């Protein structure tokens, strides 16, 4: 009886950790998706400064997520998303131009597709 209680307790702790992890993961990935949708419009409307703070928050959460994910393929993709966020941050800081708007659009697509793949791989 005691062994069963210990086993059930261990399972509950492990599952509880996965629920917290899934919640944090969903939050990070949802913010990345939202950013990918807003970035082009905000850049064209010269509202990029608001997105820069959001990028900092997402990057910090993304780094935590990279440490928690065990799958090397997903970790590599999270690093790629981090690079995309760095490039977007850099481009958002530059004055508006059609070329920079295209870079933001391309990065937005990359972030959206990468985030979708991570969500699907983690089954969120």
WOJO-V377668 format. One record per residue. N is the residue number from 0. RES is the residue in one small letter. PHI is phi in whole degrees, -180 to 180 (NA if undefined). OMEGA is omega as a letter, one per 30 degrees, with the letter a starting at -180 (NA if undefined). Layout:
# WOJO-V377668
n,res,phi,omega
N,RES,PHI,OMEGA
N,RES,PHI,OMEGA
This chain:
# WOJO-V377668
n,res,phi,omega
0,x,NA,l
1,x,-63,l
2,x,-62,a
3,x,-65,l
4,x,-64,l
5,x,-64,l
6,x,-61,a
7,x,-64,l
8,x,-65,l
9,x,-63,l
10,x,-62,l
11,x,-62,l
12,x,-64,l
13,x,-64,l
14,x,-67,l
15,x,-61,l
16,x,-63,l
17,x,-67,l
18,x,-66,l
19,x,-62,l
20,x,-59,a
21,x,-63,l
22,x,-64,l
23,x,-65,l
24,x,-63,l
25,x,-60,a
26,x,-63,a
27,x,-61,a
28,x,-69,l
29,x,-65,l
30,x,-66,l
31,x,-65,l
32,x,-64,l
33,x,-62,l
34,x,-61,a
35,x,-64,l
36,x,-78,a
37,x,-85,a
38,x,-59,a
39,x,-64,a
40,x,-63,a
41,x,-64,l
42,x,-65,a
43,x,-66,l
44,x,-92,l
45,x,60,l
46,x,-113,a
47,x,-68,a
48,x,-60,l
49,x,-65,a
50,x,-74,a
51,x,-62,l
52,x,-68,l
53,x,-65,l
54,x,-63,l
55,x,-60,l
56,x,-64,a
57,x,-63,a
58,x,-62,l
59,x,-62,l
60,x,-69,l
61,x,-64,l
62,x,-64,l
63,x,-63,a
64,x,-63,l
65,x,-60,a
66,x,-73,a
67,x,-88,a
68,x,-78,a
69,x,-96,a
70,x,-70,a
71,x,-61,l
72,x,-65,l
73,x,-69,l
74,x,-61,l
75,x,-63,l
76,x,-66,l
77,x,-65,l
78,x,-65,l
79,x,-60,l
80,x,-62,l
81,x,-64,l
82,x,-64,l
83,x,-61,l
84,x,-64,l
85,x,-62,a
86,x,-65,l
87,x,-65,l
88,x,-59,l
89,x,-62,a
90,x,-71,l
91,x,-63,a
92,x,-77,a
93,x,-88,l
94,x,-61,a
95,x,-64,l
96,x,-154,l
97,x,-63,l
98,x,-64,l
99,x,-67,l
100,x,-63,l
101,x,-68,l
102,x,-62,l
103,x,-61,l
104,x,-62,l
105,x,-63,l
106,x,-65,l
107,x,-61,l
108,x,-65,l
109,x,-61,l
110,x,-65,a
111,x,-62,a
112,x,-68,l
113,x,-64,l
114,x,-64,l
115,x,-61,l
116,x,-64,l
117,x,-63,l
118,x,-59,a
119,x,-66,a
120,x,-67,l
121,x,-88,l
122,x,56,l
123,x,-102,NA
